[in-house]
Amino acid sequence: MGDTSDDSDAVVLRWSRHPRCVALARQELRALLRKWELSTLEDAATLVLSELLTNAGRHAGTPGREIETRYLARKPGGLRIEVHDASERHPVQRTPEPDACEGRGLILVAALADTWGISNRTGPGKLVWAEWNSPTPATAEE
C-alpha cells in the first residue's frame, strides 16, 4: 500500500512551510476524524501528522512550493495520512542521543501508526504516509 491513493474520497489540503500551519492541519484532521467517526485515532493521528508536516516544513521545503496533505478514511475504520512535498530528500529514522532535543519524530511515527513509509509521486518530490488499519491505534508496547 505504499503508493499514493487515487481515492476520490481523499481530503486534500495545501500548507505553507510556516510552523503555525501544523496546528491548523491538526485542527482540520480532528474535524475530519469526528466526521468519519474515527475519534479514537485522534491522538495518534494528530501526533503523526505533526511530525510528518514538521519534517516536511523543516527539511524538505522547496521555496515557492506548498506542502500537501491527504487524509483518507479506510473501511472498516482505518485511516491513511499522506504528506507530499517537492523535495527528493527522504527522511531518515535516527537513533538520537538520550539528551537530544530532536530526532525522535520518525520513531514516534513508527510506534503510533500500524505502518508507514516513503513513496515516489508523480512530479517532483515524494510523499510520506502513515496508516491505521482499525480505529484502535497501535501502541509502543505491542
RAQUIKA-V338426 format. One record per residue. N is the residue number from 1. D_FIRST is the distance of its C-alpha to the first C-alpha in Angstrom with 1 decimal. Layout:
BEGIN
n=N d_first=D_FIRST
n=N d_first=D_FIRST
END
This chain:
BEGIN
n=1 d_first=0.0
n=2 d_first=3.8
n=3 d_first=5.7
n=4 d_first=8.2
n=5 d_first=8.6
n=6 d_first=11.9
n=7 d_first=12.8
n=8 d_first=16.5
n=9 d_first=16.6
n=10 d_first=15.2
n=11 d_first=18.1
n=12 d_first=18.5
n=13 d_first=21.2
n=14 d_first=22.7
n=15 d_first=24.6
n=16 d_first=27.2
n=17 d_first=27.1
n=18 d_first=29.9
n=19 d_first=29.2
n=20 d_first=30.4
n=21 d_first=27.3
n=22 d_first=25.2
n=23 d_first=27.4
n=24 d_first=27.2
n=25 d_first=23.4
n=26 d_first=23.6
n=27 d_first=26.1
n=28 d_first=24.1
n=29 d_first=21.1
n=30 d_first=23.6
n=31 d_first=25.1
n=32 d_first=21.8
n=33 d_first=21.0
n=34 d_first=24.5
n=35 d_first=24.2
n=36 d_first=21.0
n=37 d_first=22.8
n=38 d_first=20.3
n=39 d_first=23.1
n=40 d_first=22.5
n=41 d_first=19.5
n=42 d_first=21.8
n=43 d_first=23.0
n=44 d_first=19.8
n=45 d_first=17.8
n=46 d_first=20.8
n=47 d_first=21.4
n=48 d_first=17.8
n=49 d_first=18.3
n=50 d_first=21.7
n=51 d_first=20.6
n=52 d_first=18.0
n=53 d_first=20.4
n=54 d_first=23.3
n=55 d_first=21.8
n=56 d_first=21.0
n=57 d_first=24.6
n=58 d_first=26.3
n=59 d_first=24.7
n=60 d_first=22.8
n=61 d_first=24.9
n=62 d_first=26.4
n=63 d_first=29.8
n=64 d_first=29.9
n=65 d_first=26.1
n=66 d_first=24.5
n=67 d_first=21.3
n=68 d_first=18.9
n=69 d_first=17.0
n=70 d_first=14.7
n=71 d_first=14.6
n=72 d_first=12.8
n=73 d_first=14.1
n=74 d_first=12.0
n=75 d_first=14.2
n=76 d_first=15.8
n=77 d_first=16.3
n=78 d_first=13.0
n=79 d_first=12.3
n=80 d_first=10.0
n=81 d_first=12.2
n=82 d_first=11.9
n=83 d_first=15.0
n=84 d_first=15.8
n=85 d_first=18.9
n=86 d_first=21.0
n=87 d_first=21.4
n=88 d_first=20.2
n=89 d_first=20.9
n=90 d_first=18.1
n=91 d_first=18.7
n=92 d_first=19.8
n=93 d_first=20.0
n=94 d_first=23.7
n=95 d_first=26.2
n=96 d_first=28.7
n=97 d_first=32.4
n=98 d_first=33.3
n=99 d_first=35.4
n=100 d_first=33.0
n=101 d_first=32.2
n=102 d_first=28.9
n=103 d_first=25.9
n=104 d_first=24.3
n=105 d_first=21.7
n=106 d_first=18.6
n=107 d_first=20.2
n=108 d_first=20.3
n=109 d_first=16.7
n=110 d_first=15.7
n=111 d_first=18.3
n=112 d_first=17.5
n=113 d_first=13.7
n=114 d_first=12.0
n=115 d_first=9.4
n=116 d_first=9.4
n=117 d_first=9.3
n=118 d_first=10.7
n=119 d_first=9.8
n=120 d_first=12.4
n=121 d_first=13.4
n=122 d_first=16.1
n=123 d_first=19.3
n=124 d_first=20.3
n=125 d_first=18.4
n=126 d_first=14.9
n=127 d_first=12.6
n=128 d_first=12.0
n=129 d_first=9.7
n=130 d_first=10.2
n=131 d_first=9.2
n=132 d_first=11.7
n=133 d_first=11.4
n=134 d_first=15.1
n=135 d_first=18.0
n=136 d_first=19.3
n=137 d_first=18.0
n=138 d_first=17.8
n=139 d_first=21.1
n=140 d_first=22.2
n=141 d_first=24.4
n=142 d_first=21.7
END
